[in-house]
Amino acid sequence: MTISPDDDFAAAEYALGTLDPTQRATLAARRQREAELDEAIHAWEALLAPLAEAAPENATVVALERGIRRWRAAALAASVIAALLAVGLVARETGRRSAPHEYVAILQKDAASPAFEVTVDLDRQELTVRPVAAQAPPGKSYELWLIDAKLGARSLGVIGDKPRGASLSAYDPSVISGATYAVTVEPPGGSPTGQPSGAPVFVGKLIPVSP
């Protein structure tokens, strides 16, 4: 059994220190009796530690606080857009055999316009990311990450201005379908450390769009 997305977000906020005293006390009590929640908090602490070292302390903390607090709203907005997108995919694929176990995620910032579309064929364990409205800052690259509470952040490659694929064969299907997909701004060619250089600028969760 895995923890719910809400508990995963709460674990991230606990690790970051952005919960109010009452919420933090409640979560601290729960982690004493819920092993999976405790593991998720430890995993987020390990994930966020390198981010804190990758940039000046104040700037990183502010960016992470802002990013974590907004992930809930971004995930909800992405769910609505993904549902609309699913309708479009069904219409577009009429007369063609749809891929089994297909998922989609819309990566965006808060409730702004979609930045990237991520589709996943879970049977083939293949991912495709398509730019929608995002343009990388001059002299920078966008990099896509799979973020899991236990595995941490795993790079899925630099995103250009055209659709590109990535293999997910190294990950369990439950990790693929339950992970958060995020995009960070990195130096040209991607992160030199193998870890995100800063807080995600676009995030989203996968939603199934086919049986």
JOGIWO-V125194 format. One record per residue. RES is the residue in three letters. D_FIRST is the distance of its C-alpha to the first C-alpha in Angstrom with 1 decimal. Layout:
# JOGIWO-V125194
res,d_first
RES,D_FIRST
RES,D_FIRST
This chain:
# JOGIWO-V125194
res,d_first
MET,0.0
THR,3.8
ILE,6.8
SER,9.4
PRO,12.5
ASP,14.6
ASP,12.9
ASP,13.1
PHE,16.7
ALA,17.3
ALA,16.2
ALA,18.6
GLU,21.3
TYR,20.9
ALA,21.4
LEU,24.3
GLY,25.8
THR,26.4
LEU,24.9
ASP,27.6
PRO,28.2
THR,26.6
GLN,23.4
ARG,23.2
ALA,23.9
THR,21.2
LEU,18.5
ALA,20.1
ALA,19.8
ARG,16.1
ARG,15.3
GLN,17.2
ARG,14.9
GLU,11.5
ALA,10.9
GLU,8.3
LEU,11.0
ASP,13.6
GLU,12.5
ALA,12.5
ILE,15.9
HIS,17.3
ALA,16.3
TRP,18.1
GLU,21.0
ALA,21.4
LEU,21.4
LEU,23.9
ALA,26.1
PRO,27.9
LEU,28.4
ALA,30.2
GLU,32.5
ALA,33.2
ALA,35.3
PRO,37.5
GLU,35.5
ASN,36.5
ALA,36.1
THR,32.6
VAL,31.4
VAL,32.9
ALA,31.4
LEU,27.9
GLU,28.1
ARG,29.5
GLY,26.9
ILE,23.8
ARG,25.4
ARG,26.1
TRP,22.8
ARG,21.6
ALA,24.9
ALA,24.9
ALA,21.6
LEU,22.8
ALA,26.2
ALA,24.7
SER,22.8
VAL,26.2
ILE,28.1
ALA,25.6
ALA,26.0
LEU,29.8
LEU,29.6
ALA,27.7
VAL,30.8
GLY,33.0
LEU,31.3
VAL,31.6
ALA,35.2
ARG,35.9
GLU,34.3
THR,36.2
GLY,37.9
ARG,35.7
ARG,32.7
SER,29.6
ALA,27.1
PRO,24.0
HIS,20.6
GLU,22.4
TYR,21.0
VAL,23.1
ALA,22.9
ILE,25.9
LEU,26.3
GLN,28.6
LYS,29.6
ASP,29.1
ALA,30.5
ALA,33.1
SER,34.0
PRO,31.5
ALA,32.0
PHE,30.1
GLU,28.4
VAL,25.7
THR,25.0
VAL,22.6
ASP,23.0
LEU,19.6
ASP,21.4
ARG,23.9
GLN,21.7
GLU,24.6
LEU,24.9
THR,28.0
VAL,28.9
ARG,32.0
PRO,33.9
VAL,34.7
ALA,36.6
ALA,35.8
GLN,38.5
ALA,38.1
PRO,40.4
PRO,43.6
GLY,43.1
LYS,39.3
SER,36.5
TYR,33.2
GLU,30.3
LEU,26.9
TRP,23.7
LEU,20.1
ILE,18.2
ASP,14.7
ALA,13.5
LYS,13.4
LEU,16.2
GLY,18.4
ALA,21.1
ARG,22.2
SER,25.5
LEU,25.9
GLY,29.6
VAL,32.4
ILE,33.0
GLY,36.5
ASP,38.3
LYS,37.4
PRO,34.3
ARG,32.7
GLY,30.0
ALA,27.5
SER,25.6
LEU,21.8
SER,22.0
ALA,20.9
TYR,17.3
ASP,14.4
PRO,14.2
SER,10.7
VAL,12.3
ILE,15.4
SER,14.1
GLY,12.0
ALA,14.6
THR,17.5
TYR,20.9
ALA,23.8
VAL,27.5
THR,29.7
VAL,33.4
GLU,34.5
PRO,37.9
PRO,39.4
GLY,37.4
GLY,34.2
SER,32.9
PRO,34.9
THR,32.3
GLY,29.2
GLN,27.5
PRO,28.1
SER,31.4
GLY,30.5
ALA,28.2
PRO,27.1
VAL,29.6
PHE,27.7
VAL,24.0
GLY,21.9
LYS,18.6
LEU,18.5
ILE,19.1
PRO,19.5
VAL,23.2
SER,23.6
PRO,22.1
